[in-house]
Structures are given as C-alpha cells and as structure tokens.
C-alpha cells in the first residue's frame, strides 16, 4: 500500500495505537518490534480490542483480510506516514533539542503559543524515533503550530528526526555533559545536537539562539537566526524564579535560576509569533512544573525540591549552584547516580562529589554504586536505595530544605514516601 493511500485511511481514523494494552477504538494499530517483543504477534488481538486496521511486517501473523495491511517495515512506514502528514498539514514546526531543560522549555513554549494558536506539542518526553512520528500524527487540520521535542544519545539521531519532522524553526536549550557514553565528549554533544542547526541551515530554516551562549553563537554564525530577548532575573531571594522583560515582571512557579534561559526562549518565541506580552505573562505565571522536574513540595516540616526525572554532570552542577544560594546550613542534598556517562562515569561522579562537598550543606546523601565508589570527606554514601531507606530518619530533615536529584533509573521520587 502506498503512503498516500494509508494517509487517506489515517485521515478517516485520526488515531494511532502501538500497544494492545491501550487500544484506541477505531484506530490504526502499528505492530512495532522491540528488542524483546514482536507486536505482529498481537495483530489479531488488536483487531479484537477495537482497532480498525493493523499495519504489520511479519507475514507469519498476516491474515487475508482488508483490515490487515502488510508493509516491508512497520517503523519506517510509521515515520513515512508522519512525514507525509506533516507535509500535508504544511504548518510551522519548531524543533527543540538540548542536553538539559528540553521538556520544561517545550511546555513553556507550548503554553505561550497556545494563547494565540491551536498548538500541539510533544507529550511528555516522547522524543525519539517513535515519539516524534506519533507527535506529528497527533496534529490535525485545526493545528496552527507544532512543537517537536527531539532527544538523542547517538550521532545521527537528531538528523534522522529532523528528516521526519522537517522543522522550520529550531531551538537548542544548551550543550551539556549528557549521554557521554554515546557522544564520547562535550565536543561530541555539540556536534550531535547541532544536527538540528545543520538541517535548518540546509533548508532555509531559522534558529532561535541564546546570545549568552558563546558556543551556540559560534555554531550559528552563518545561519539564519533570531537572538533571544534580554530577560532579567529579579527578586533572587524568592523561592521561585522572577524575571523582567520590557519592564514587565513575570513571577513564575519554577525553581532554579537555570530556568531563566528556558523562560527567555518561551518569551522570545512567543513575541516572534505575535503573542501579546500580557498573554505571555499570564501563561507563564500559570505554569506549574510536574513530572518530577524542579517541583517544590511542602512536606510541613521541610521543603523539597524534587528534580528526579533526569541528571547529568551539567544539570547536577547547575542544580547545586542554584541550591547553594543563601544559607546552606539548613539545606540537605540527596543525589542519585548519573547514567550513560561511559568511560567518564568515575571521573564525573568524583568531580561532582568534590563540588558538592565544597558547599557545606547540612547533610549530603549519595545513593548508587557509582557514587558509592567515590572518595568522600563528609557525604554519606549508600550503595542502593534500600540501604539508604534502612538508614533514613525523617527527623534529620526537620526544618530543612531538601534537594533530590538523580537519573531516571534511580527513581529517587521514592524518597518522598519516606517522609
């Protein structure tokens, strides 16, 4: 079946399913393969649960019925359909990547642009070779703006995602020490993330660039670009970030001065697309982070900054620098291992331990075998979360402010259950 024909079916059904545990009635089921499963085996089940069509590539499970669509490669077909649909809609797409802050920035841009346009953005962190196509296919003829988050841990992935999403605009939040196992070095991160810049340059696209980031400025010196507006951080004593732009003060519900750049991006992109500054202020002030990203949680006898969605050396250092502002004698730090650092893992964990011990926090707790292998002077280290749990005493956190941060695999949100 040609993609054009499949697209006509999609326009009638409008929804895609990829998991038989959550079949959307009257949807098209794409039987994707994983490392340990072949969804082709569930084609019949998908139809029985309400899917109208199944797109599959394993003839062993194919049935000679009109509901079964046999293709050469299901994943490639999903991506081709998404690209065809993106071109069919012909709407402006903003591509977004970076080492830290992608999802928060995406949500901020989304809520700002939604003040004027029907806007669709990547849900959660569905930012890979499957998530990007699904994001594009969630856009309809009523959609006026699209925001596509792109994640990567190897070279060529951003390039591939750009070829699917075909962004007209792009923004890179920053270049940090993330996924060093795949990129090898910070220089490798810059090269990989800049694949977005390369695509924009080759297709007459426009990059939004942070003028305070010298690397981004040098990477885009020959590109069409729009520099972010100057956004001033004010009232630094507030527990939440407060910024001012064009004499307008915006009081956010975000924790951490590292979010100022994320706010500058959302404000600048909103203004570029004609969103009124008063509407931008209203949108941003209503935004409350969730999903374990810089959440401020009041536990009665202590305050907790929960930032347990992800971690790498750059984001860890930024979080610690921000958390160290003011009186540190009533602050506790709980850090979990950082993943995907490859051969740099031991060095980066030791470097972070040396840094955190310079701040004289009231208590420092390190969880995970990587941190446990470091040399420490003051920090208490635990090989596993269970070891930490056994030693945990909520009374130690009385009247303290607590930072909890670690890689997703550490699931440090479990610490909340101990209070």
N, C-alpha and C positions, 0 to 999 in steps of 0.2 A: 504493500500500500504506500502510495506517495504521501509525503508530509502534508501536502496541500489537502489531500483527502482526509487525512487524520485530523487536520486542523478544523475542517468543516464539522467533523464529529465532535471535536472538543468544544467548538462554539455552541453546539446544542447542549452538551452536558455540563460544561463550565467548571467541572471539578476533577481533581486527580486524587487517587488513593495509591499508597505504596505499602500499606501494612494491613493485612487481613484482620488484624485485631481491631482496627478502626476504619472499617469500610464506610465511605460516604455514599449514601444511597444514590443510585443513578450516575455514579462516577465512572471514570476510566481507570482501571487498575493497571499499573505498570509493574510487571513482575521482575523487579531488580534482583541482582545477585549480590551476595556479600561474601566475606571470607569463609563463613561457616554455614551459609544457607543459600538456597536457590528458590526464590519466590515463585518460579514457574510451577513448582510442585503444589502451590496453593491457588492455582488459577481457577479450578472448579469451585473451591471454597469461596473465592472472591465473588464469583457469579451468584452462588447460593446466598451470599450475605447482602446482595443488592447491587453489585457493580453491573453496569450495563455492558461494558466491554473489558477485555483483558488484552493488554499488549505484552507479548511473550516472545522468547527467542529459543526455547528448548522444545523441539518438535516432539519429544517423548511425552509431553504433557498436553500437547495440542489436540483439540477436537475439531472436527469438520463442521463447525457451526459459525454463523455470522458474527457471534459475539467474540470469537477468538481471532485476534489479529497477530499473525506471525511476522516477525521482523528479524533482521540479522543481529541486531544488538539493541537491547531494551534501553540501556543507559544512553547510548548515542541517539536513539530515537527520541527520548525524553528531552535531551539537550537540543536536538534539531527542531523539535516542536516548539520549545521555549524561544529559540532564536527566531523562528518563523512568526510566532505570535508577537514577539517584541517588535519586529518589523511591520507586522500588520497593524498594530496599535499606533506606531510611529509617535510615541510620546517621549518627552525628555527623561533621560535616565541619569541619575547621579550614582557613580560608582564610588564605593568607600572601602578603604583598607587601612592598615597600620598595625603597629605592634601592640599598642595599648589604647583603650578608650573607644574602640570601634563601635561597640553596641550602644554605649551611652551617647556618643555623638550622633549615631544614626537615629536614636529615639528623639533626641533634641531637634534634629533637623526635621524629622517627621512631624512632630507636634507643632513646630513653627510653620512649615509649609501647609499643613492641614488647615491653618487659619484662613487660607485663601483658595487652596486647591484640593480636589479629591486626590489624596496621596496614598500610595501603597508602599510599604517598606518591608524589608526582610523581617520575618517573625523570629523573635529570639535570636539565636546565633546560627540559623540555617544558612550558612555562608559558604558551603562547599560545592562540589561538582553536582550534587543532587539538590541541595538547598537553593542554589541560585536559579536553576530552572523552575523549581516549584514557586519561588518568589515571582518570577516573570509570569508564570501561568496563573497566578492569583490576581493579576491585573486584568481589568475589564475595559470595555469601551467607555465607561464612565470615568476611568482613571485619567487624571491630568498630569500627574508627576509620579515618577518611580524612584525609589532609593534602594540600591542593591549593595548589601554588605558582602565583602569578599575576604575570605580567610585563606591562609596557605601556610604550609610548613615545608614545602619543597620548591625548588626553582621551576618555573614554567606554569605553576598553578594559577597565578593571577592572570597571566597571559591567556590561558585557556578560558578562565571565567569571563574575561573581557570579551573574548570572541563570541561567547554565548550572550552576554548582556548588552554588548555594544554600547557602553556608556557615552553620553555626550559631554558629561562633566565628571570630574573626579576630585576626591579629597583623600589625602593620606594623613592620618592623625599624627603619626610620628614614626621614627625608626628606633627600635629598642632591641635589647638582647632577648628576643623571644624565638623559640624554635631553633636554637643554635645547632641542635642535632641534625636538622635538615639543611640549614643555611651555612653552617660552618663558622661564621663570624659575623660581627656587626656589619662589615662591608658586604657580606653575602645577603644580610637582611635588606640593606639599602638597595642592592641590585634586584632582589626578588620583588620587593614591594613597588619599586619604580617601574615594574612592568605595566602598571596602570598608567603612569606618565607616558611610557613608550607608546601605548595604544592610543591615548588621547592625541599625542603629537602626530602619529601616523594617520589619524582620521579627523584632523582639524577640530579636535575636542578642546575643552577648556578646563584647566586645573585651578582649583581654589588652593592657595598656598599660604601657609603661615609665614609672614615676613620675619618673625623672630627665630625661625629655624633655618640656620645657615645651610644645612645640608639640603633641605628641601628647596631653598632658593637656588643653590648651585645646580641641583638636578633639573630645574625647570627654566634655566636661564634663556633657552631658545624656544620655549613653549608659549603657547597662548595661555595666559594665566591671569587670575584675579587675586589680588592680595587681600587677606582678611583685614577687616577694620580693627583699629586700635580699641581694645576692650580693657578697661582699667579695673583692677581688683581693689575694692574699697571695703572698709569695716572688717579688717582682717581678724578682729577679735571675736567676730560672730562665729558660732559653731557651723554655720552654713556659708557657702560662698556668696558674696555680694559683689556685683560688677556694675560698672557705669559705662554707657556708650552714648555719645551725643547728648550728654547731660541727663540722660535717663538712667535712673538706678533700678537695677533688677535684683531682687532678693530671691535667691534660689533655695531649693531643698537638697542641694548637692553638698557633699562633704569632700574637702580636698582642693587645694589651690591648683592642682594639676588639671582640674576641670575648667579652668579659665580658658584654655586653648580650645576645649571642646565647645564651650559657650560661644567663643569668638567665631567658630566655624558655623554654628547654627544661626547666629545673628547675621553674619555676613551673607550667608547663602539665602536666608530669608529676605534680607534687604535687596539682594540682587534680583530676586524673583518678585519683587514688588509687594512684599508683606509689610504692612504698616508697623512701625516700631512699637506702638502701643499694643498691637496684637501680639507681637513677638514677646513683649514683656509679660503679657497675660499668659501666653502659652508656656513660657519657661518657668514662671513662678508657680504654675500648676503642676509641673512635672515632678514626680516623686520617684526616685530610683527604687528598683526592686531586683529580684533575681540575684540576690547576694552581691550586688555591686554597690559599694560605698553606701550601704544602708546604715542609718543612725537609729539604733534601737535602744529604747529606755527600759531597763530592767528594774527600775525602782531604786535599788541601792547602787546601781552603776549604769554607765552609758557604754554602749557597744557600737563600734564602727565595724560592720560586717562587710568584708571585701574578699569573700572566699570563692568567687567564681573562677578566678584565674590568677596566675602570678608568674613573673619572670624577673630577672635581676633589675631591669629598668623600672618596672611598675612597683616592685618591692621598695626600691630606693626612694622613689617618688612618694610612696605612701608613708614611709618612715620619716622623710624630711618634713612632710606636712604634719604628721602626728607629733613631731618633736617640738612644734611651735608652742611657746608658752611654758607653763610649769609642768615639767615631766615627772615630778615626784609623786604624782597621783595618776600615773599612766602605766598600763600593763600591755605588753605586746605578746601575742600568740601567733607564731609563724609556722607554716607547714612547708614541706619540701616543694621545690620547684622542679617541674618535669621537662623533658625534651631539651636538655642542655648538652647532651652528648659528652664529648671529652672535656668540656669546660665545666661540667657539673661540680666537681670537687672544688675547683678554684672559685667559682661563683658563689657557692654556699659558704665557703670560708670567708670570702670577701664581704659577704652580707653580715655574717656573724661579727666580724671585726667592726663593721659600720654600726650595727645596732647597739653594740656594747659601748660605743662612744657617747651615746645619748643619756646615759644614767637614768633610764626608766626605772620605775619602782620594781617591776618584775619583768623578766624576759623568759618566755617558754618557747622551745623549739620542738617541733613534732615531725618525725620521719627519719628514716635510716640515713638519708643524705646529710641532714643537719646533725644527726647523732654522731656522724663520722668526723665532725669538725673539732678544732681545738677551741675551747671556750674558757673564759675567765669568770664571768658572772651568770651567764644564761644557763637555765636548767633545760636539759635535753631529754627527750623521750623517743625511743625507737619506733613506737607505734602509738596510734591514738588510744588504744586500750591501756597502754602503760600510763599515758597522761591522765586518762579517765580515772584510773585507780588512785592517782595522787591528788586529784582535783579537790579543792576545798573552796566552796563559794565564798566563804568568809574572807578569803585572801583578797577578794575583789571589792570589798566594801568601800563605797565612796571613790571608786576608781573609774577611769575611762579606759576602755579596752579596745585595742585594735586586733582583729582576727583576719589574717590573710594567708592564703596558700593556693597552690594549684588545684584545679577542679578535682583531680583524682584523690586529693586528700580529704575532700568533703568536710571541711572544718566548720561548716554550719552546724555540725553535730555538737559543737561546744555549747551552743545556745541551750541545748537540752539539759546541760549540767547545772545551769544556774537555778 
